[in-house]
Amino acid sequence: MSDKARDIDPERVVVLIPTLNEAAQIEAVLCDLIQDDPVASRCPVIVADGGSDDDTCAIVSKLAERFDNLRLIHNPGKTQAAAMNLLLQPEFDGFDIAVRCDAHAAYPSGYVSGLVHCLVEKDVASVVVPMDAIADSGECFQRGLVWVADSKLGAGGSPHRGGTASGYYDHGHHAAFRMSSFRALGGYDVGFRANEDAEYDMRLICRGDRIWLNADLRIGYFPRRSARRLWKQYWNYGVGRAQTCLKHKVRPGLRQLIPAIHTGLVLLSLLALPVTRVFLLWPLFYGTIILCVGLQIAWRHRSACGLMASLALATMHLAWGMGFLSRLVQGRPSAQMPAQTEKTP
């Protein structure tokens, strides 16, 4: 560890956790983050709640009696982007480093300290981490999804989804930020309900800053437990990616084009049914591939839940593709979209 890392003042670090109905996980998340962490046990840890109607706020308030650095605040914007942008308010001007954590995750011991030290030692604007999908229930769908989520068919080879190599990347799962860069960029664009992190990273890279992916600081991610919730999540991901492409006038990468093209071919097949069935060859080919994947996973894990991997793949691909295409058809963002430099009041 460098001398600069040893000299970090925890009082100039802030941890922020956006929440909305996270009663099932919030206590474990906070305990994992704060306990035995030399930075997180001394710096402000803030839960920004977007209006939970379960016991999330009550649990956090109770834990605040145990951890005197824990604080609960209200996030009127509800989204994760709006929650993080609360750090742009004047009361946080004295902080140099921000750590973003999510409630749908499991964190290793010393996570916050490790991020802060890495940010300082690498002298970068942002540190991102890989996510490993893990099940937090006995739901068969979630187990099948976990077994396929981080594969190339599931995540498209994204380095922060199960990746094992540290290095400089253009994007990853957001973890630690230099507040100087975050302020200079105006934080997240609150017009994004999803993909706000990738859009921020694009602006960060264009500014000349660097992002380091630390593959040694891995978090466990709890994916959705049903196809319906997964569909909504990936629809929003597709919409967010299209928003980013439209806002910055950039073409999507090959990894994003594949599900969009696949979805277009599926829709074309359905539209062409009254005329010809030739186009059904693609859905049949695709269906055969993902069915074989499900069978292979079921055999490997000796569990029929592996067959749910086929449904999970179809849901992710089609939902992302339809969200992306639907937003692309709408065209560039309207004038009502909040500007990237807008601060939450």
Backbone torsions as a table, in degrees:
resi	resn	phi	psi	omega
1	MET	NA	135.2	-178.3
2	SER	-76.0	164.1	177.4
3	ASP	-62.9	-36.4	178.8
4	LYS	-62.1	-39.2	179.3
5	ALA	-68.1	-37.5	179.8
6	ARG	-66.8	-28.6	-175.8
7	ASP	-87.9	8.6	-179.8
8	ILE	-63.1	130.9	177.2
9	ASP	-93.7	111.6	-178.6
10	PRO	-57.1	-25.6	-179.0
11	GLU	-72.2	-8.4	176.7
12	ARG	-105.1	11.8	176.3
13	VAL	-114.9	139.9	176.1
14	VAL	-131.2	136.2	176.1
15	VAL	-106.4	130.0	179.0
16	LEU	-125.5	133.8	-178.3
17	ILE	-125.3	105.4	174.8
18	PRO	-69.8	137.5	178.9
19	THR	-138.0	154.2	170.1
20	LEU	-159.7	106.0	-178.8
21	ASN	55.9	61.4	-178.3
22	GLU	-116.3	32.8	-176.7
23	ALA	-59.3	-31.3	-176.3
24	ALA	-68.1	-29.8	-173.2
25	GLN	-118.7	-18.6	-166.4
26	ILE	-61.2	-37.5	-179.1
27	GLU	-65.3	-46.0	179.6
28	ALA	-63.3	-39.9	179.9
29	VAL	-61.7	-48.7	-177.7
30	LEU	-65.4	-40.8	178.6
31	CYS	-65.5	-42.8	178.9
32	ASP	-60.5	-39.8	-175.6
33	LEU	-75.5	-42.2	-170.1
34	ILE	-87.4	-43.4	-174.7
35	GLN	-61.5	132.5	172.6
36	ASP	60.7	18.6	175.6
37	ASP	-106.4	117.4	-174.5
38	PRO	-62.5	-22.9	176.8
39	VAL	-95.0	-52.0	-176.2
40	ALA	-64.6	-23.7	179.0
41	SER	-79.9	-9.3	-177.2
42	ARG	-121.8	-22.5	-179.6
43	CYS	-88.0	162.1	175.2
44	PRO	-63.7	130.3	173.5
45	VAL	-115.1	115.8	-171.4
46	ILE	-115.3	126.8	172.5
47	VAL	-98.7	116.7	179.5
48	ALA	-101.4	101.6	-173.7
49	ASP	-93.1	133.2	-176.4
50	GLY	-92.3	21.0	177.8
51	GLY	105.7	42.4	-178.9
52	SER	-61.1	140.8	174.7
53	ASP	-111.9	16.1	173.0
54	ASP	-108.5	-153.7	-175.7
55	ASP	-92.1	14.1	-177.4
56	THR	-53.7	-53.1	-175.9
57	CYS	-65.2	-38.3	179.2
58	ALA	-64.8	-39.3	179.5
59	ILE	-65.6	-44.1	-179.8
60	VAL	-64.6	-43.1	179.5
61	SER	-61.6	-39.2	177.8
62	LYS	-66.1	-42.4	179.8
63	LEU	-67.0	-26.5	179.2
64	ALA	-65.0	-21.9	175.1
65	GLU	-72.3	-24.7	179.5
66	ARG	-91.2	-40.5	179.4
67	PHE	-110.5	106.6	-174.1
68	ASP	-73.8	-7.2	176.2
69	ASN	-96.6	4.2	-179.4
70	LEU	-92.0	135.7	-176.4
71	ARG	-139.1	141.7	177.9
72	LEU	-109.9	127.6	176.2
73	ILE	-129.2	164.5	-179.3
74	HIS	-95.1	136.5	176.3
75	ASN	-109.1	94.9	-176.8
76	PRO	-64.7	-23.2	-179.8
77	GLY	-80.7	-12.4	175.1
78	LYS	71.3	-38.8	-174.2
79	THR	-78.8	166.3	177.2
80	GLN	-65.3	-38.0	178.9
81	ALA	-61.5	-44.6	179.3
82	ALA	-65.0	-37.4	179.2
83	ALA	-62.6	-48.3	-179.6
84	MET	-64.3	-33.0	-178.9
85	ASN	-73.0	-9.1	172.0
86	LEU	-62.0	-24.2	179.1
87	LEU	-70.7	-8.9	177.1
88	LEU	-83.0	-6.5	179.5
89	GLN	-71.5	151.8	-174.9
90	PRO	-53.9	-31.0	-177.5
91	GLU	-64.7	-15.3	179.6
92	PHE	-105.7	13.1	-177.4
93	ASP	-63.7	-23.2	-176.9
94	GLY	-84.0	1.4	-177.8
95	PHE	-96.7	139.0	-179.1
96	ASP	-98.7	-29.4	-174.6
97	ILE	-133.1	136.8	174.8
98	ALA	-120.7	140.8	175.8
99	VAL	-117.7	125.7	177.7
100	ARG	-100.6	128.2	175.4
101	CYS	-126.2	154.4	179.5
102	ASP	-118.7	154.7	-175.8
103	ALA	-84.4	-11.8	178.6
104	HIS	-92.9	47.0	-174.3
105	ALA	-153.4	162.2	174.1
106	ALA	-117.7	133.1	-172.3
107	TYR	-113.9	141.6	178.3
108	PRO	-75.6	161.3	178.1
109	SER	-62.4	137.8	178.7
110	GLY	73.9	22.0	-175.0
111	TYR	-60.8	-51.7	-176.5
112	VAL	-63.9	-46.0	178.6
113	SER	-59.7	-42.4	179.6
114	GLY	-61.7	-41.1	178.9
115	LEU	-64.1	-47.1	-177.0
116	VAL	-63.4	-44.8	178.6
117	HIS	-62.8	-40.4	179.3
118	CYS	-65.4	-42.1	179.7
119	LEU	-59.2	-42.2	-178.7
120	VAL	-73.1	-45.8	-176.3
121	GLU	-67.1	-37.5	-179.5
122	LYS	-83.4	-13.4	179.4
123	ASP	54.0	53.3	-179.2
124	VAL	-117.1	169.3	179.1
125	ALA	-83.9	-22.2	-175.7
126	SER	-155.1	143.0	172.2
127	VAL	-116.4	129.6	177.9
128	VAL	-118.6	164.2	-174.4
129	VAL	-135.5	160.2	174.7
130	PRO	-82.1	153.3	174.8
131	MET	-115.8	135.4	174.8
132	ASP	-113.7	118.9	-179.3
133	ALA	-65.4	128.9	177.3
134	ILE	-136.1	151.6	-179.5
135	ALA	-88.9	137.8	174.8
136	ASP	-117.0	17.2	178.8
137	SER	-151.9	174.4	176.8
138	GLY	-94.9	9.8	-178.7
139	GLU	-61.3	128.2	-176.7
140	CYS	-63.0	-39.8	-179.5
141	PHE	-62.8	-44.7	-179.0
142	GLN	-63.1	-38.5	179.2
143	ARG	-64.2	-43.0	177.0
144	GLY	-63.6	-39.3	178.5
145	LEU	-64.6	-42.8	179.4
146	VAL	-58.4	-41.3	-176.4
147	TRP	-69.6	-15.9	-176.8
148	VAL	-121.4	-13.7	-171.0
149	ALA	-58.8	-39.8	-175.2
150	ASP	-95.1	7.8	177.8
151	SER	-78.2	170.9	178.6
152	LYS	-64.7	-33.4	176.8
153	LEU	-71.0	-30.3	-177.9
154	GLY	-85.3	-48.3	-176.0
155	ALA	-109.8	-0.8	177.1
156	GLY	68.5	20.0	179.6
157	GLY	81.7	17.2	178.9
158	SER	-61.2	130.2	-174.9
159	PRO	-64.1	-24.0	-179.2
160	HIS	-94.0	5.0	174.8
161	ARG	-110.9	85.7	180.0
162	GLY	84.1	3.2	-179.1
163	GLY	-65.4	154.6	-176.4
164	THR	-122.7	0.3	-176.1
165	ALA	-108.6	122.5	173.2
166	SER	-74.7	154.9	177.8
167	GLY	160.3	-177.5	178.1
168	TYR	-85.1	128.3	-179.2
169	TYR	-135.0	167.2	178.4
170	ASP	-86.5	-14.6	-177.1
171	HIS	-163.7	154.1	174.8
172	GLY	-172.0	-179.9	179.0
173	HIS	-69.8	121.3	-172.8
174	HIS	-64.9	135.7	-176.9
175	ALA	-136.9	-63.3	-177.7
176	ALA	-126.8	142.2	-176.7
177	PHE	-130.0	147.1	162.2
178	ARG	-78.4	121.3	-178.7
179	MET	-66.4	-25.9	177.4
180	SER	-61.3	-43.7	178.1
181	SER	-70.4	-41.3	-179.0
182	PHE	-60.8	-42.7	178.8
183	ARG	-68.7	-42.5	-178.6
184	ALA	-60.0	-33.4	-179.3
185	LEU	-89.5	-3.7	-177.9
186	GLY	74.9	20.4	179.2
187	GLY	70.4	-153.2	178.7
188	TYR	-77.0	156.0	170.1
189	ASP	-82.1	111.0	-174.8
190	VAL	-75.4	-0.2	172.4
191	GLY	-77.8	-4.7	-179.5
192	PHE	-101.8	126.4	173.0
193	ARG	-88.5	-18.1	176.9
194	ALA	-152.7	160.8	-179.6
195	ASN	69.7	11.1	178.2
196	GLU	-62.8	-27.5	-179.8
197	ASP	-71.7	-44.2	179.0
198	ALA	-66.5	-37.3	178.2
199	GLU	-65.2	-41.1	176.9
200	TYR	-62.1	-44.4	-179.4
201	ASP	-62.0	-34.4	178.0
202	MET	-63.4	-43.6	177.7
203	ARG	-66.5	-36.6	-179.3
204	LEU	-64.2	-46.3	179.6
205	ILE	-65.1	-42.0	179.0
206	CYS	-62.6	-27.1	178.6
207	ARG	-75.9	-13.3	179.8
208	GLY	99.4	6.2	178.5
209	ASP	-84.6	168.3	-177.3
210	ARG	-121.6	151.4	179.7
211	ILE	-122.0	129.9	179.2
212	TRP	-112.9	126.7	174.4
213	LEU	-94.0	118.7	179.8
214	ASN	-98.9	101.0	-176.0
215	ALA	-75.0	-7.9	178.6
216	ASP	-85.1	-17.8	178.1
217	LEU	-104.6	84.9	-174.3
218	ARG	-99.4	143.8	174.7
219	ILE	-116.6	152.3	174.4
220	GLY	-93.3	129.5	-177.0
221	TYR	-109.5	132.0	179.6
222	PHE	-94.6	104.9	-178.2
223	PRO	-76.6	175.0	-175.7
224	ARG	-64.9	153.6	-175.6
225	ARG	-98.5	-4.8	-179.6
226	SER	-142.3	156.7	179.3
227	ALA	-65.0	-34.0	-179.5
228	ARG	-64.1	-45.8	-179.7
229	ARG	-70.8	-33.9	176.8
230	LEU	-66.2	-40.3	178.6
231	TRP	-59.2	-47.9	-179.4
232	LYS	-60.7	-42.8	-179.4
233	GLN	-61.7	-48.3	-176.3
234	TYR	-76.7	-26.7	171.0
235	TRP	-60.3	-48.3	179.4
236	ASN	-62.6	-37.5	176.9
237	TYR	-60.6	-44.7	-180.0
238	GLY	-64.3	-42.4	177.0
239	VAL	-60.1	-45.2	-178.5
240	GLY	-63.3	-40.2	178.6
241	ARG	-64.9	-40.7	177.8
242	ALA	-64.3	-40.3	176.5
243	GLN	-56.9	-43.9	-179.6
244	THR	-63.2	-44.5	179.8
245	CYS	-62.5	-41.6	-179.2
246	LEU	-69.8	-42.2	-177.5
247	LYS	-64.3	-43.1	-175.4
248	HIS	-99.5	2.1	179.2
249	LYS	53.9	50.1	178.7
250	VAL	-120.0	154.8	176.9
251	ARG	-85.1	144.2	175.8
252	PRO	-67.2	151.7	177.2
253	GLY	-74.2	171.6	-178.1
254	LEU	-58.6	-38.1	-178.9
255	ARG	-62.7	-31.1	177.4
256	GLN	-85.8	-30.5	-178.4
257	LEU	-68.5	-35.0	-175.1
258	ILE	-58.2	-52.8	179.0
259	PRO	-65.9	-30.3	178.4
260	ALA	-67.6	-44.9	178.2
261	ILE	-64.2	-42.3	178.7
262	HIS	-58.7	-46.0	-179.5
263	THR	-63.7	-40.8	177.5
264	GLY	-60.5	-40.6	179.4
265	LEU	-67.1	-38.0	178.0
266	VAL	-64.7	-45.1	179.5
267	LEU	-64.6	-40.6	177.9
268	LEU	-62.7	-38.2	178.5
269	SER	-61.6	-42.6	-179.7
270	LEU	-67.7	-40.5	-179.8
271	LEU	-67.7	-31.2	-176.3
272	ALA	-86.1	-4.5	-176.7
273	LEU	-53.9	-42.0	-179.9
274	PRO	-64.7	-20.3	-176.1
275	VAL	-100.8	-48.3	-176.8
276	THR	-152.3	153.6	177.7
277	ARG	-105.4	9.0	-179.3
278	VAL	-59.8	-39.7	-176.6
279	PHE	-69.1	-11.0	176.9
280	LEU	-69.6	-12.6	179.6
281	LEU	-60.2	-38.1	-179.2
282	TRP	-67.6	-51.8	177.7
283	PRO	-57.8	-37.4	178.8
284	LEU	-66.4	-41.4	177.8
285	PHE	-63.3	-47.8	179.9
286	TYR	-62.8	-44.9	-179.4
287	GLY	-61.8	-37.7	178.7
288	THR	-64.6	-41.5	-179.7
289	ILE	-62.7	-51.1	-175.6
290	ILE	-71.4	-28.2	175.1
291	LEU	-66.5	-41.6	177.5
292	CYS	-63.6	-37.3	177.1
293	VAL	-62.6	-45.2	178.8
294	GLY	-62.0	-42.0	178.4
295	LEU	-64.5	-41.4	178.9
296	GLN	-63.0	-43.0	-179.9
297	ILE	-67.6	-40.7	178.2
298	ALA	-61.1	-41.2	178.7
299	TRP	-66.6	-44.3	-177.4
300	ARG	-62.4	-40.0	-176.8
301	HIS	-97.1	1.5	-179.4
302	ARG	51.1	45.7	-177.9
303	SER	-147.0	133.5	176.9
304	ALA	-65.1	-18.4	177.9
305	CYS	-62.9	-20.2	177.2
306	GLY	-60.5	-26.8	178.3
307	LEU	-64.7	-24.2	177.6
308	MET	-66.4	-17.5	176.7
309	ALA	-61.9	-34.4	178.2
310	SER	-64.2	-45.7	178.6
311	LEU	-64.7	-39.8	179.7
312	ALA	-62.8	-44.2	179.3
313	LEU	-62.3	-46.7	179.7
314	ALA	-60.3	-40.3	179.9
315	THR	-64.8	-48.5	-179.1
316	MET	-61.1	-48.4	-175.9
317	HIS	-64.5	-48.5	-176.4
318	LEU	-71.8	-41.1	-179.3
319	ALA	-64.6	-45.5	178.8
320	TRP	-62.1	-47.0	-178.1
321	GLY	-62.7	-42.6	-179.3
322	MET	-70.1	-38.2	176.0
323	GLY	-62.6	-43.3	-179.7
324	PHE	-63.1	-50.1	-177.3
325	LEU	-66.1	-38.6	-179.5
326	SER	-64.1	-40.1	179.6
327	ARG	-73.0	-34.2	179.3
328	LEU	-64.4	-39.1	-179.6
329	VAL	-64.0	-32.7	-178.9
330	GLN	-69.0	-21.5	178.5
331	GLY	88.1	-166.4	-174.6
332	ARG	-64.1	154.1	-179.7
333	PRO	-56.7	146.6	-179.9
334	SER	-75.4	169.8	-179.0
335	ALA	-66.5	-17.9	-178.3
336	GLN	-78.4	-11.7	-179.7
337	MET	-63.7	132.0	178.3
338	PRO	-59.3	139.3	180.0
339	ALA	-71.1	156.0	-176.4
340	GLN	-66.8	-19.5	-179.2
341	THR	-96.7	2.1	-179.1
342	GLU	-69.7	131.6	178.2
343	LYS	-98.1	144.5	177.6
344	THR	-67.5	128.1	-176.9
345	PRO	-70.7	NA	NA
